[in-house]
Each structure stands twice: as structure tokens, then as C-alpha cells.
């Protein structure tokens, strides 16, 4: 949630420069919520010594990370760079 907060602070409807950032709502928030739950389940299973549950939750977590990377769900607004250095 902390990684999402800077992009959502202006509000979903206000968005960046008046453009709504619906990708944050539809992709970023669910991926981070499910990822946090899967990370907690993985850690809890590892602490209790239930390796099969930990592997399953770890696989789910890996899939969520892959989805997040492929669809770039935590991408910020594009930088507007002039011909000079950014």
C-alpha cells in the first residue's frame, strides 16, 4: 500500500494532470492486496514448518509478482523529458 500511495494521493478521479488513473484501481490495488496476503500466508506457513503450504503460497506470490511486472501495475505517470537531461 505504501508503494501505491504516492500515485493515488490526488484521487482516482483527479488523477495526474486531470486524467483518471484507472489502472491503479483495477490492477495495482488488487495485485498489492493479494500479494500482501500471499506473502503473509507464505511467511506464516514457513514459521509453522508447513512446507507444502509455503510452496503453494510462494508460487501464488511469484505469479502475482510476474503479473505486476508484465503489466507494470506500479508504474508512475510518464516523465516529460525535454531534449536535455531528465
Secondary structure, DSSP 4 states (H G I P E B T S, - for coil): -HHHHHHHTT-TTT-BTTB--HHIIIIIHHHHHHHHHHHHHHHHHHHHT-HHHHHHHHHHHHHHHHHHHHHTTT--PPP---SS--
